[in-house]
């Protein structure tokens, strides 16, 4: 579980367990059994392999994608997933921004869209514009300061997931 979670504009406790691909490995069934009844977030590879089995277990199941994995792999399952997490392996890797926008705008995903990994205060405003509504901050980030970042700017010029109309159309 992440120590600090910002969701829908509030700091809250995280009731999801993020299971890493390297910890599942050959003991996948044993690892999942340890979390029976818990809400878990599994790697895309695990979901593609045993998704139906995961849905049948007690507790909710979400999926996390690496920045090099495409949201299209989840297209048929979006209505069954309450949460999708997109990983930012390093600050400079912005591919998850595109994946978030794809999931929200083009694929119609309405569940929790969580940013995980190297998530910093300076990114939150832009992540929210792309469709993220939850942020698992890096451990060294202050939640109160990061929460304020969502209001860093009053206006944005470009159209986005959170504001489909560009500024010039909003000012009549």
N, C-alpha and C positions, 0 to 999 in steps of 0.2 A: 504494500500500500504506500502511496505517496504521502509524505508528511504534510504537504501544503497543496490544497486544491482550491482554485477559484472556479466557480460554476455559476453561470447566469448572473454575473455581477456581484457575487457574494463569496466570502471565504467560508468553506465548509469542510467537514470531515469526508474523507474518501473511503467509501465502503466497497471498493473494488480492489482485487489483487491482480497485479500485472505479472503474468507468467512469461518468462523469457524463453526463447527457443533453445538456448543452450542448457537450461535447467530441465527442460522436458525430455529431450533426447530419447533414449531407448526406454526410459522408465516413465514414459508419458502417462500411462494408466495409473501408476502409483502416485505420481505427482498430482494428477487431477483428483484422485481419491482423497488426498490430503485436504483438498478444498471443496469437498462435497457439501453443497448447500451454500457456499460462498458465491459472491459475484466475482467472476474472473474475466480477465482480458487475455486472450490467447493470440499467438502469432498467426498470421495468415496461413502459413504452411500447416499448422495444426488444425485450423478451421477447415481448410480444404480437404484434409485427410479424414477428420472425424466430426464434422459439423453436426450431423444429425444426432450423434451420440451426445454431443455437448448440449444440444437443445433439450434432450430428454432428461438431463440431470437436474437435481434441485439447484436453485440459484440461477442468476442471469449470466449470460455469456456475451461478451463483447469481443471484438477483433482489433488487433493493432497491426498497422502496416509500416514497413520500413520505407524510407524515402524513395527507394528504387522499385517499389511494388505499386502496381496500378489499382485504383479503386474499381476498375471494370471487373476485376476478379470477384467482387462482392455484389455485382449488379442484381443477381437473382435472389440474394439473401437480405437486401436492405430492410425490408419490412419486418424481418425476424430479429434484427439486431438492435438492441436498445442503445448501444454505444459503439463507436468506432474511434480508435485512437491513432493518430498519425505521429510518427517519430521524427524528431529533429535530432539527428545524430551529432551535429555540430551547428553552431550559430550560423555559419556561412552556407549551409545547405537549405535552400528554400523550396525544394520540390514539394514539400508537404503543403505549402500555401496553394499550389495549383491543384493538388489532390483534394484539399478542403473545398475549394470553389467548385471543382467538378462534382463532388458528392452533394453539395447543397444545391447548386444552381442547375446543373444538368441532369443529375440522377435523382433529385428530390428527397435526399435523406433528411429525415426530420428528428432523429434521435440525438443523443449527446455526441458531439464531435469534440474530442479531447486532444490537445497538444501535449506530447510527452517528450522527454529527452532533454536536450539543451535549451530549455524554455526560459527566456530572460524577460525582465520587465519591459525593455525597449521594444520587444516584439508584440506585446499583447494587443495593442491598438490595431495593428495591421492583421494579426491573426483573426481578431474578431470581425474585421471587414471581409475576410475571406470565408467566414462561416463558422469558425470555432466558437463554441460557447463554454468550454471548460479547458482549464490550463493547469497541468501538473508542473509546478515550478521546479527548477533546479534547486537543490538543497540550500545553496548559499543565497537565495533570493528571499527578500522580505515580502511577505504576503500583502501587508497593508500598502506598502510602496508600490508593489506591482498592481494592485487593484486600482490605484489612482491612475495608472497608465492608460486604463480604458477610456479615460476622459482627458487625455493629453491634448487633443485637438477638438475644437468645436465643429469645424467643417472639413469636409474632404471634397476635392474637386471631382475625382473620378467616380464612376458608378461602381458598385460592388454588391456583394451578397446582402450586406446589411442596409444598403441604400441603393436601390436599383437606378435611381435617377441621378444624373450628374448635376453638379452645382448649378450650372447655367439653366437647367430645366426647373430646378427647385426655386429659382429666383425669377418670378414673373413680373 
